[in-house]
Amino acid sequence: MHVASRLSRRLAIPLLLLLHSLLLAGCAAYPLGLDETPAALDTRRLDAVTYTPQNWPEPLQADVYLPATADDAELRPAALVVHGGGWQRRERADMDAIAERLAQRGYVAVNIDYRFAPTYRFPAQLYDLQQAMHWISDQAERLRIDTDRIIGVGYSSGAHLISLLAVMNADNPLDSPYGGPETRLAGVLAGGTPTDLLRFDDGRLLTDFIGGTQAEYPARYRQASPLLQLGDSAPPFFLFHGNLDGLVPIEQADVFHAALDARGIPNTLYRLTLRGHYTTFLTAGPAIEAGLDFLDRQLAPPPITAQSASGIMAPSPNR
């Protein structure tokens, strides 16, 4: 039975204006509780770097947040950061606080733009993320990135895109022509995530994104649903979701969490009580910290054994 979709009805202009004003004012709601979290590294930002190739339908940019680590330090993890907005609005600045915190925790955070519906339909947005991953790989030596430790971080439609990227594999048609090994994620931190688009009723945001209704394009809706594309090779997931989310019901997280469990994929579902869709984003600080703690454990190198210490190293597992 479909969950009633409020993806179009609930995106009221007053709430969007409130969200925008809070973010521009440097709202303290996101960093809530950060005083008790791990010490922060100094950071610097590279603004408006174009990450798409010259022949891309439109140039897309990213802000790159760099942790201040010593020039001779080991390679650093990275994060692809993707904003929400119903696949057709908002801007990467919405994720500035999260990207900054990622850099403070030692990640090279790449906070990107992507193409909007309805001008560009699915899978254009996924292809943009794949291009961003290729750009990160191309810049890995210069930015001292460990390409085996690139995570995806997103909220709402951005979390949907990150999650869909994470479940790609070589057998999926969406992995061609822009995917491949360089676009694989090592972990995901996703909030307010639409995971099964078939569980929503038809609404303007979805029909603009997909190009029509479920009755018209059922295969396309399945192809765009992370839950329905999930295989056994997905990376670890940290999901967070407000229990009162009326825009993307928490059932979307519950069914994905259960599917990950069924496949033995490490994952956590962090529930924020008495939070709706927007308040979850604005008070996401503790969830972000818990998610990074979870992914740090998942991405940690294996302990040194007597055999590896003698110079005989086990091969790296396939991602």
C-alpha positions as CSV (number, residue, x, y, z in Angstrom):
1,M,0.0,0.0,0.0
2,H,1.4,3.4,-1.0
3,V,2.3,6.0,1.6
4,A,0.6,9.3,0.8
5,S,3.1,11.6,-0.8
6,R,3.4,15.1,0.5
7,L,6.5,15.8,-1.5
8,S,4.8,18.6,-3.4
9,R,2.0,19.7,-1.0
10,R,4.3,20.1,2.0
11,L,7.1,22.2,0.4
12,A,5.3,25.4,1.3
13,I,7.0,28.7,0.5
14,P,7.0,30.0,4.1
15,L,8.9,26.9,5.4
16,L,11.5,27.3,2.6
17,L,11.9,30.9,3.4
18,L,12.4,30.1,7.1
19,L,14.9,27.4,6.3
20,H,16.8,29.7,4.0
21,S,16.9,32.5,6.5
22,L,18.1,30.2,9.3
23,L,20.9,28.9,7.2
24,L,22.0,32.3,6.0
25,A,22.0,33.5,9.6
26,G,24.5,30.8,10.5
27,C,21.8,29.1,12.5
28,A,23.2,27.3,15.6
29,A,20.7,24.5,15.2
30,Y,23.0,22.3,13.0
31,P,26.1,22.5,15.2
32,L,24.0,21.6,18.3
33,G,26.2,19.6,20.7
34,L,29.4,20.0,18.8
35,D,31.3,21.3,21.9
36,E,31.3,17.7,23.1
37,T,32.6,16.1,19.9
38,P,36.1,15.3,18.8
39,A,38.6,18.2,18.4
40,A,38.3,20.1,15.2
41,L,41.1,20.6,12.7
42,D,41.6,24.0,11.1
43,T,40.2,24.1,7.5
44,R,40.3,26.1,4.4
45,R,37.9,26.3,1.4
46,L,38.4,26.3,-2.4
47,D,35.4,28.1,-3.7
48,A,33.4,27.4,-6.9
49,V,35.7,24.8,-8.5
50,T,34.2,23.4,-11.8
51,Y,34.1,19.6,-11.5
52,T,32.4,18.7,-14.8
53,P,34.1,18.1,-18.1
54,Q,34.0,20.8,-20.8
55,N,31.4,19.0,-22.9
56,W,28.9,18.6,-20.0
57,P,25.4,20.0,-20.7
58,E,26.1,22.7,-18.2
59,P,29.1,23.5,-16.0
60,L,28.7,22.4,-12.4
61,Q,30.7,23.6,-9.4
62,A,31.8,22.5,-6.0
63,D,33.2,24.1,-2.9
64,V,36.1,21.9,-1.5
65,Y,36.8,22.0,2.2
66,L,40.3,20.9,3.2
67,P,41.5,19.8,6.6
68,A,44.7,21.4,7.8
69,T,46.9,18.3,8.0
70,A,50.7,18.2,7.6
71,D,52.0,18.0,4.1
72,D,53.7,14.7,4.9
73,A,50.7,13.2,6.7
74,E,49.0,10.1,5.5
75,L,46.3,10.2,2.8
76,R,43.0,11.6,4.0
77,P,39.4,10.3,3.5
78,A,37.0,12.4,1.4
79,A,33.3,13.0,1.3
80,L,31.0,13.8,-1.6
81,V,28.4,16.2,-0.2
82,V,25.0,16.6,-1.9
83,H,22.2,19.1,-0.9
84,G,18.4,18.5,-0.9
85,G,15.6,20.4,-2.4
86,G,13.3,18.0,-4.2
87,W,15.8,17.5,-7.1
88,Q,14.9,20.9,-8.4
89,R,15.8,23.7,-6.0
90,R,18.1,24.9,-3.2
91,E,21.9,25.2,-3.4
92,R,25.1,23.7,-2.2
93,A,25.4,26.4,0.5
94,D,22.7,24.6,2.4
95,M,25.4,22.0,3.3
96,D,28.2,24.4,4.2
97,A,28.0,23.6,7.9
98,I,28.1,19.9,7.4
99,A,30.9,20.1,4.8
100,E,32.9,22.3,7.2
101,R,32.4,19.8,10.0
102,L,33.5,17.0,7.8
103,A,36.8,18.9,7.1
104,Q,37.2,19.5,10.8
105,R,37.0,15.7,11.3
106,G,39.7,15.2,8.7
107,Y,37.7,14.6,5.5
108,V,38.3,16.4,2.2
109,A,34.7,17.5,1.7
110,V,33.5,18.2,-1.9
111,N,30.1,20.0,-1.7
112,I,28.6,20.0,-5.1
113,D,25.8,21.4,-7.3
114,Y,23.9,19.2,-9.6
115,R,21.4,19.7,-12.5
116,F,17.8,20.3,-11.6
117,A,14.5,18.8,-12.8
118,P,12.4,19.4,-14.8
119,T,14.9,20.8,-17.2
120,Y,17.0,17.7,-16.7
121,R,15.2,14.4,-15.8
122,F,16.6,11.4,-14.0
123,P,19.2,9.9,-14.4
124,A,21.0,13.2,-15.2
125,Q,21.5,14.0,-11.5
126,L,23.1,10.6,-10.9
127,Y,25.4,11.2,-13.8
128,D,26.5,14.5,-12.2
129,L,27.5,12.7,-9.0
130,Q,29.4,10.1,-11.0
131,Q,31.3,12.9,-12.7
132,A,32.1,14.4,-9.3
133,M,33.5,11.1,-8.2
134,H,35.8,11.0,-11.3
135,W,36.9,14.5,-10.5
136,I,37.8,13.5,-6.9
137,S,39.8,10.6,-8.2
138,D,41.6,12.8,-10.7
139,Q,42.4,15.3,-7.9
140,A,43.4,12.6,-5.4
141,E,47.1,13.0,-5.6
142,R,47.0,16.8,-5.4
143,L,44.5,16.8,-2.5
144,R,46.1,13.8,-0.8
145,I,42.9,11.7,-0.9
146,D,42.6,8.0,-0.1
147,T,40.4,6.9,-2.9
148,D,39.4,3.8,-0.9
149,R,37.9,6.0,1.7
150,I,35.4,8.2,-0.1
151,I,32.0,8.5,1.6
152,G,28.8,10.1,0.4
153,V,26.9,12.6,2.6
154,G,23.4,14.0,1.8
155,Y,20.0,15.0,3.0
156,S,16.6,14.5,1.5
157,S,16.9,14.4,-2.3
158,G,20.6,14.7,-1.9
159,A,20.6,11.6,0.3
160,H,18.5,9.8,-2.3
161,L,21.1,10.5,-5.0
162,I,24.0,9.6,-2.7
163,S,22.3,6.3,-1.8
164,L,21.5,5.5,-5.4
165,L,25.2,6.1,-6.3
166,A,26.2,3.8,-3.4
167,V,24.2,0.8,-4.7
168,M,25.6,1.0,-8.2
169,N,27.6,-1.9,-9.5
170,A,29.0,-3.0,-12.9
171,D,25.8,-5.0,-13.7
172,N,23.5,-2.0,-13.3
173,P,22.7,-0.2,-16.5
174,L,23.0,3.2,-14.7
175,D,26.7,2.4,-14.2
176,S,27.2,3.2,-17.9
177,P,28.5,5.3,-19.5
178,Y,29.7,7.6,-16.6
179,G,30.2,5.2,-13.7
180,G,32.8,2.5,-13.1
181,P,35.2,1.6,-10.3
182,E,36.2,5.2,-9.6
183,T,32.6,6.1,-8.7
184,R,32.2,3.5,-5.9
185,L,31.6,4.9,-2.4
186,A,33.1,3.3,0.8
187,G,30.3,4.5,3.0
188,V,27.1,6.6,3.2
189,L,25.7,9.1,5.7
190,A,22.2,9.9,4.6
191,G,19.3,11.7,6.3
192,G,15.6,12.0,5.4
193,T,16.2,9.7,2.5
194,P,13.6,8.7,-0.1
195,T,14.6,5.0,-0.7
196,D,11.6,3.6,-2.6
197,L,9.9,6.0,-5.0
198,L,7.0,3.6,-5.6
199,R,5.8,4.0,-2.0
200,F,4.9,7.7,-2.8
201,D,1.8,8.8,-4.6
202,D,2.4,10.8,-7.8
203,G,3.3,14.4,-7.0
204,R,4.8,17.2,-9.0
205,L,8.3,16.8,-7.6
206,L,8.4,13.1,-8.5
207,T,6.8,13.5,-11.9
208,D,9.1,16.4,-12.7
209,F,12.1,14.3,-11.6
210,I,11.2,11.1,-13.4
211,G,9.3,12.6,-16.3
212,G,5.9,11.2,-15.7
213,T,3.7,9.1,-13.3
214,Q,4.3,5.7,-11.9
215,A,1.7,4.3,-14.3
216,E,3.6,5.8,-17.3
217,Y,7.2,4.9,-16.1
218,P,7.1,2.0,-13.5
219,A,10.5,0.7,-14.6
220,R,12.1,4.2,-14.3
221,Y,10.7,4.6,-10.8
222,R,12.2,1.2,-9.8
223,Q,15.5,2.2,-11.4
224,A,15.6,5.4,-9.4
225,S,14.8,3.7,-6.1
226,P,17.9,2.8,-4.0
227,L,15.9,0.1,-2.2
228,L,14.9,-1.6,-5.4
229,Q,18.5,-1.4,-6.8
230,L,20.2,-2.7,-3.6
231,G,22.4,-5.7,-4.0
232,D,24.9,-7.5,-1.7
233,S,27.9,-5.2,-2.5
234,A,26.6,-1.9,-1.1
235,P,28.9,-0.1,1.4
236,P,28.0,0.6,5.1
237,F,25.1,3.0,5.6
238,F,24.4,5.4,8.4
239,L,20.8,6.6,8.1
240,F,19.1,9.3,10.2
241,H,15.5,10.3,10.0
242,G,12.9,12.3,12.0
243,N,10.2,10.1,13.4
244,L,7.6,12.8,12.6
245,D,8.7,13.4,9.0
246,G,5.6,14.0,7.0
247,L,7.4,14.8,3.8
248,V,9.6,11.6,3.6
249,P,7.9,9.2,6.0
250,I,10.3,7.3,8.3
251,E,9.0,4.1,6.7
252,Q,11.4,4.9,3.9
253,A,14.3,4.5,6.3
254,D,12.8,1.5,8.0
255,V,12.4,-0.6,4.9
256,F,15.9,0.3,3.7
257,H,17.4,-0.5,7.1
258,A,15.7,-3.9,7.0
259,A,16.9,-4.6,3.5
260,L,20.5,-3.8,4.5
261,D,20.2,-6.0,7.5
262,A,18.9,-8.9,5.4
263,R,22.0,-8.6,3.1
264,G,24.4,-8.4,6.0
265,I,25.5,-4.9,5.1
266,P,26.7,-2.9,8.1
267,N,24.2,-0.1,8.9
268,T,22.6,2.0,11.6
269,L,19.3,3.8,11.7
270,Y,19.4,6.8,14.0
271,R,15.9,8.1,14.8
272,L,15.4,11.7,15.8
273,T,12.3,12.0,18.1
274,L,9.7,14.7,17.6
275,R,11.4,15.9,14.4
276,G,9.9,16.6,11.0
277,H,11.8,16.8,7.8
278,Y,13.1,20.4,8.2
279,T,13.8,20.2,11.9
280,T,15.7,17.0,11.4
281,F,18.0,18.9,9.0
282,L,18.3,21.9,11.2
283,T,19.2,19.8,14.3
284,A,21.3,17.2,12.6
285,G,24.5,17.9,14.5
286,P,24.4,14.8,16.8
287,A,23.4,12.6,14.0
288,I,26.3,13.8,11.8
289,E,28.7,13.1,14.6
290,A,27.3,9.6,15.3
291,G,27.4,8.9,11.6
292,L,31.0,9.9,11.2
293,D,31.9,7.8,14.3
294,F,30.2,4.8,12.7
295,L,31.9,5.3,9.3
296,D,35.3,5.9,10.9
297,R,35.0,2.5,12.5
298,Q,33.9,0.9,9.3
299,L,36.7,2.5,7.2
300,A,39.4,1.9,9.8
301,P,42.3,-0.2,8.5
302,P,42.5,-3.7,9.8
303,P,44.7,-4.3,12.8
304,I,48.3,-5.2,12.1
305,T,48.9,-8.9,12.5
306,A,52.2,-10.8,12.9
307,Q,52.0,-11.9,9.3
308,S,51.4,-8.4,7.9
309,A,54.1,-6.9,10.2
310,S,56.5,-9.3,8.5
311,G,55.8,-7.8,5.2
312,I,53.2,-10.2,3.9
313,M,50.1,-8.1,3.4
314,A,46.6,-9.4,2.7
315,P,45.0,-8.1,-0.4
316,S,42.5,-5.3,-0.1
317,P,38.9,-6.4,-0.2
318,N,36.9,-5.5,-3.2
319,R,34.5,-2.6,-2.6
